[in-house]
Amino acid sequence: MTTFLKRQQQLGTDRHVRRYDDIRQLLPDVDQPTPIVRLNRVAPELDLYLKLEWLNPFGSIKDRTASYLLAGLARRSSLQHKQLVEASSGNTAIALAALAALEGLPITITIPDGVPEEKRIVLRMLGAEVWETPDDLCPVDNPRDGAIALARSIAQSAGGEDYIWPDQYSSPDNVKAHYETTGPEIWRQTEGQIRTFVAGFGTCGTITGVGRFLKEQDRSIRVVAVEPQKGHRPPGLKSFAEAKEPDILDRSVIDEVVTVDDDLAYGMTKRLYREEGLIVGPSTGAIVAAATQPDTSDVPAPGLTVGISPDSGFKYASFFIDHLGDEGLPRI
């Protein structure tokens, strides 16, 4: 009787006062979007906004992808008595591991060996089995895809009966997540005034899904993809000079590709911290660097621009040490 009365006294979910019964109810949608914030100091001459995806419940834009991947898998087959396996540079892995923990599903994550220690620790805290993968695990022509090759191998082991692989690089659910949520959110938040959208090359679910949605609203909206330099360090971005293009990439929605080197990306990341108070990851620095480069094309001025800020900087502290040097240390 006491247990029943306690249950009846629960408050229940109420979005208006931001009260939830389950962490998954914080996942974004058009009525509960992640915020967009104007950059006033880094690019005062531009009407440039960042969409802060690190305010998602598990800390990155990949929360959207992971929830759609799992929902898609559940629609197509039973997940009972299965173990999830996925290749990720960290953010999709973290979101999948959190969602798997809520569902009581075991999960194995294969990650490139250059992923920050902070991400590996978070994954282990969530109960994931973490396999670090050297780049030489995959074919010579795709030297940065070792984690994907290992995930595929694990998924196909034992006849594929024990493991299930969401495969964010080829699943249409990755694109669907951004076509149905991120794109409509941006369109509504900008009141249809967006003229340029900027996002990085990675799994390409974001650039394809958002780009496709925005082009359907107005074909003149420019979609700009950001590609890192070959041999880049910032996780989450891919250079297709050294990695296979994901099956879900739709280049027909992309108007321009801008290549950003590591120094420029990290330099802009530092500026976002110190001039805007935004604690962002290095991929955000690359995206803003691309958005603020002088336009050398013949297209009109960019107008209202929205760039994606995929995650926060808290998971990259060990990376940033190299770019700080002795800054901030006490002087004797």
C-alpha positions, 0 to 999 in steps of 0.5 A, a space after each residue: 500500500 505504501 509503495 502504491 501511494 508513493 507511486 501516485 504522488 510522483 509529479 509526472 513530466 511537464 515540459 513547461 517547467 522542465 520536469 521529466 520522468 526519464 532522461 530520454 524525454 530531454 532529447 530535442 525536437 521542434 518544440 524542445 530545440 537546442 538553442 542557437 546563439 549569436 556570435 557577437 565578438 568573433 564575427 561581429 560583421 556577420 549574422 552568425 549563430 551557433 546551434 549548441 548541440 552539447 546541451 543535449 542530454 548526453 552531450 552532443 549532436 549524436 544524441 539525435 542519431 543514437 536515439 533514431 538508430 536504436 528506434 530503427 533497429 527496434 522497428 526492424 528486429 528484436 534487440 533482446 539477447 543481442 549485443 550492440 557494436 558500433 564504431 565511433 570517435 566518441 560522441 555517438 558511442 557515448 549516446 548509444 552507451 547511455 541509451 543502451 544502459 537504460 535499455 539493459 543492453 550490452 554494448 561494444 564500442 570500437 574507437 580510433 586510438 587517437 580519441 581523447 582519454 576523457 571519452 574513453 573513461 566516460 564510455 567505460 563509466 557507462 558500462 561499454 566494452 571499449 576496443 581501441 583500434 590502430 589505423 592499420 587495421 583497415 585497407 591501405 586506401 582507407 587508412 583512417 577507418 580502422 574502427 569501422 573495419 573492426 566493428 564490421 568484423 565483430 558484427 559478422 562474427 558467429 554468423 552475425 547472430 550475437 551482435 547487432 550493428 547500427 552502422 551510423 555511416 550507412 543507416 538512413 536513420 542517421 539522416 532521418 534524425 536530422 531531417 526530422 529534428 535538427 533541420 526543422 528546428 533551425 528553420 523555425 528558430 531563424 523564422 525561415 531567414 537562414 541563408 547559409 548552413 555550415 556543418 562538418 564532414 563526419 558520418 554526414 548524417 547532419 549535413 545530409 539531413 539538415 541540408 536536404 530539409 533546408 533545400 526543400 524549404 528554399 533551394 537558394 539556401 547555401 549548405 557548406 561542408 567543413 573538411 579537416 586537413 589530411 592527418 587531422 587531430 580533432 575527432 568527429 571530423 573526416 577528411 575524405 582524402 584518407 577515409 571512405 565517404 559514408 554511404 549516406 552522404 548526399 553531395 547534391 545538397 552541398 554547395 561548397 566544401 571548405 578545408 580547415 587545418 588544425 591550427 586554424 581550428 584550434 585557434 578559433 576554438 580558443 577565441 570562442 572560449 575567450 571572446 564568446 564564453 563558449 566551452 566548445 570542442 575543436 570541431 566547432 572551432 573548425 566550423 566557425 573558422 570555415 563560416 568566417 572565411 572571406 567568401 571568394 565565390 560569386 554567390 551573394 553574401 552569406 546572410 543569416 548563417 547557422 553553424 553546428 556546435 557538435 559538442 562541448 570542450 570538456 571531453 578534450 581537455 587533454 588535447 587543449 594542453 598542447 595548445 595552451 603551452 605555459 599560458 595561465 601558469 603562475 610566473 615566479 
